[in-house]
Amino acid sequence: MAKQRVIPGFGLSMGITIFWLSGIILIPLAALFIKAAGLGPAEWWSILTSPRTLAAARLTFGASAAAASVSVVFGLLVSWVLVRYEFPGRKLLDAIVDLPFALPTAVAGITLTQIYAPNGWIGKILFEWGIKSAYTPIGVFIALTFIGFPFVVRTVQPVMEDLGHELEEASASLGAGRWTTFRRVIFPMLVPALITGFTLAFARAIGEYGSVIFISGNLPMKTEILPLLIVKQLEQFKYEAAAVIASGMLIVSFGLLFLINLLQRRLNWQTR
């Protein structure tokens, strides 16, 4: 007699999973490529290699990678402070980390523009030093760092909490200094989580739109990002061109994420 289970079995669960993934991911992506297929290979190549598209791609992927890298460094530092130290206002600081998650991206973009504009609180100081942040690629980098930073903290923080202090105490008992303990004992165990945080921040930054359009200035060939270029193509009723740019962006993003995940799996295998 077959054993009855309280929760649904594999067949029903798999059917619901495939139905959900198809409706949310697979069908929309298929529709995107079908729309882009309305243009031939020569038109694809012409659109994807146009100077405007290449400039937007360099800014989008370059700023996203730079922002994710900076988020990894400071995300590790913030996670360390939140986990290893007790101080007044710790819970408030921990809650502030999630602010970019809750704040609408358009609101974040307007706020960052007001702060980093030449007459803003921080922008005024930077401008006196000869640094113009808003309406430049630096502004794009700032916005992408703002929205990607929490991903790193929330990925690294649980792993760091699970490590405990036993490893540090054991390392210290063997005569290792603090820096040696961190570099050779703690940090290698955090690398997979850091790569995951980088991947999430990078993927989030590539598709960011709302927080960037205000602070970037949206200057073609200078501060225009790929999502904005896609929107402009749609506004001009060039649906196939927009689909081609989106498809190319999706292919490159998937390839980069695949390589990052492959590297993460290799590191996980080496640390076992």
Buried (B, 14 or more C-beta within 10 A) or exposed (E): EEEEEEEEEEEEEEEEEEEEEEEEEEEEBEEBBEBBEEBEEEBBEBBBEBEBBEBBBEBBBEBBBBBBBBBBEEBBEBBBEBBEEEEEEEEEEBEEBEEBEEBEBEEBBBBBBBBBBEEBEBBEEBBEEEEBBBBBBBBBBBBBBBBBBBBBBBBBBEBBEEBEEEEBEEBBEEEBEEEEBBEEBBEEBBBBBBBBBBBBBBBBBBBBBBBBBBBBBBEEEBBBBBBBBBBBBBEEEBEBBBBBBBBBBBEBBEEBBEEBEEBBEEBEEEEE
